[in-house]
Amino acid sequence: MSGQENISTLTLYKNLLIRLRNLILCPASEWEKIESEDKKLNNILSEFSLPLIAVATLATFLDYIINYQGFAVELALKQSLATFTSL
């Protein structure tokens, strides 16, 4: 584990949002930056993919809690798990 830097959760999500914004606004330069990075698959999963899946799962849960009549926690959990497993 030596050589790995520990980053906080806040920094992780901040970097994720910056990366997503750059991929949307200026994809060519961001893809060049991504290509030049020397990251292993585990780092890519832990720094980009898994936090993005967590955001999508949380958004699905909140959508079902807010937009459906009643307090359908069971339905919200089912849909959140479906989103999590599909991603």
N, C-alpha and C positions, 0 to 999 in steps of 0.2 A: 504494500500500500504506500510505500514511500514514493514521493514524486507527485502524489495527488494533492490537489489543494482542496481544502474544505470551504464550501461557500454556504452562506445562510440561505434559508428558504426565500426570504425577501429578495436577495440578490439573484437567486435562481429564476424567480418569476419575473423580475425586472429585465433580466437578460433575455428571457423568453419573449416578452412583449416587444422588446426592441428588435429582436430577430424577426418576429412576425411582421412588425410594421415595415421593416426594411425589405422583407420579401414581397410585400404588397406594393410598396411605393417605388422601390428601385431594385427589382429582382436580379438584373444582370450583375450589378456590383456586389450584391449580397451573395449570389451564388459563387462569384469569384472568391469572395472572402471565405465562404464555407469550404470551397475546394482547397484553399491554401491551408486550412486548419489541419493539424495532425491529431485527430482524436480517434480513440478506439470505439468500437461498437457500444460497449457498456457506458462510456461517457456520453455518447449521443443519446442513448436510451434514457439515462438518468437526468440529463440536462435539457432535453428537448421533448422527446416522445412521451415519457411518463407524466411530466407536468402538464402537457397539453391534453392528455387523456383525462387527467384529474380535473382540469378546468371544464372539459366537455361533460364529464359525469356530473360535476357539481351544477353546471348550468341546466342539465336535464332535470335533476332533482328539484331545483328551484322553480323551473318552468312548471312542473307538475304540481308543486305546492301552491304556487301563486295563481295559475291560470285555470285550475279546475275547481269546480264547486265542492265545498266541503273540505275537510282536512284529510286528504287521501294519501297518508304517509305510505301505506302499503303499495299503492299504485306508483307513487313517486320512487320508492326504493326499487321496485321491479323494473321500471323504465331506466333508472340510473344504472342498475346492474346490466341491463341489456345493452345500454350504450357502452359501458365499460368493457364488456366482453366482446362487443363487435369491433371495437377499435383495437 
